[in-house]
Amino acid sequence: MEKKRSAYLFLACLLTGILFTGTVVFSAPPDNFTAKMVMSEMVMPIAKMGNKMRVENPMMKGIVTITQMDLKKMIMMSTVNKTYTEQSIAEEMPSLYDSNVVFEKKKIGSETIDGHPCIKYNTVFYLKDKPAEKYRAIVWEAQDLGGLMIRNEVIMPERLRMGGPSKVVSELKDIKLGAAKSSMFEVPAGYKKVSSMMEIMGGMEGMEDMEMTPEQMKQMRKR
């Protein structure tokens, strides 16, 4: 179970930067909100403001990820150790926010999720210069929230699964439009910048219970 949860967490960090930041390309929904993203058994507090995204890690206390898509930069910080690290975002999957992405969607139905009337779409997206490398997802856009995507089912390419599932399902709960503040996406004064995620975690401390796969550990050491 822990291995499954850690695989979902690894994919969640990837997907939040790709999908929820990219929803601007879908139908220009609200770009300022806070919510709880539910994925498998995990509940992750998130916030979005423009091109910035914040995710709080549910498995490692105090670990926060801030993604700045326009700058292609990710900040990971510990509110416990008051440390942080910065790194460039590797393009593992094409961001829907990228102008070089071709996006296609087809309405396949209407559903109500958590009291929100939604339009359900089957989607395909890919880079203009890589038309053969297609990605697929089913998304639900809430009509009473300005078209905000509140649920998605993404088919993960084999190379990005890292021992995790082939389909990742996530849903937004407790959505509050306009609740995100600029301070949520800034490193607080007094935090120390370090060179890697491992330094933030204090070596291997705090990671014993995660039971990551060798590939996930390899990816973590790169951060």
Secondary structure, DSSP 8 states (H G I E B T S, - for coil): -HHHHHHHHHHHHHHIIIIIGGGHHHH---SEEEEEEEETTEEEEEEEETTEEEEE-SSSTTEEEEEETTTTEEEEEETTTTEEEEEE---SS--TT-TTEEEEEEEEEEEEETTEEEEEEEEEEEETT-TTS-EEEEEEEEGGGTTEEEEEEEE--GGG-TTS-SEEEEEEEEEEET---GGGGS--TT-EE-S-HHHHHTTTTT-GGG---HHHHHHHHH-
